[in-house]
Amino acid sequence: MPDTQAATRAQDRRIESLRTRIAGGVFALFLAGALAVPLVTSNISLAFYLLLWVTMASALNISAGFTGYLPFGFVVFYGIGAYTTGILYRIAGWPIGLALAAAGAAGILLSLLLAPTLRLKGVYFGIVSLALASIVRLVLANLPDRITGGSNGIILSGANNPILSYYAMWAVAAMTLATVLWISASALGKALKAIRDDDEAAAVVGIRVARTRLRAWVLAAFFPALAGGVEAWYTNVVDPEAAFSVLITAKSIIYAMAGGFGTVLGPLVGTGVLLGIDHVIWQRFPLVNLLLLGLFIVLLMLFLPRGILGSLVQRKPWLRRYIA
């Protein structure tokens, strides 16, 4: 019996290693292609936002997919990153690189301030996070205009550099994907999935539930804050309505869900498919773009309720050897 158990564990490790290598290879190919975009075309907008939404969906997957916490107010981290970058660059005169680093730090700090909400579960956690995001938006919008620009926001005059900001977003996406890949293969990832499935049972076997949740929460906040800062640099504009739009949360959820919550490759696949379809529909049917995209999402959720990869693995269990 011990020999059989050891052989089973060794086989599981080999399968897990294979899945990780395949996911890492897919990420490497995606990032290599994205890295070359500015070299072959001057129209980098679509690629920039593909990187941004891959970052947002993958970061959300850390919280919702691996841990089971779906924050409806996820946009708050993106917004605080955008505003931190705008304020420190435009008002305080910091170099853009330091302002972006501070944006990531602001996301971490805010996640720690909001950490008590992790005591809540399910829809209660989601609603409270949405309410807190609205509060943060209102506070920033009502600060003195000389600090946040009021309802008009901040113009980052002099910061315009689309190519450098594109490569900055590439770096943020690369860090996000590398972190997700590490989590999936680490003890932290296994602990998060155990907590997601049954937090009481996880506590019984010795997992520090509160501390483990907090680690995932901080990581899920750090990358959106960086993405918000880089997007502010790319567009040179920060305003409360755009920086704290609920559509940012909605898109992050939809893209991650379309690929499959809890899968490593899901957010990348879901973002690529939906963003590509949205782009094609917008080009050919601009007047009914949202209608057709919404219809496609509804059909996707009806026929593939666990997302593209999640449903594929469910219907073809042997694919679990290859899909992380």
Buried (B, 14 or more C-beta within 10 A) or exposed (E): EEEEEEEEEEEEEEEBEEBBBBBBEBBEEBBEEBBEBBEEEEEBEEBBBBBBBBBBBBBBBBBBBBBBBBBBBBBBBBBBBBBBBBBBBBEEEBEBEEBBBBBBBBBBBBBEEBBEBBEBEEEEBBEBBBEBBBEBBEEBBEBEEEEBBBEEBBBBEEBEBBEBBBBBBBBBBBBBBEBBBBBBBEEBBBBBBBBBEEBEEBBEEEBEBEEBBBBBBBBBBBBBBBBBBBBBBBBBBBBBEBBBBBEBBEBBBBBBBBBBBBBBBBBBBBBBBBBEBBBEBEEEEEEEBEEBBEEBBEEBBEEBEBBBBBBBBBEEEEEEEEBB
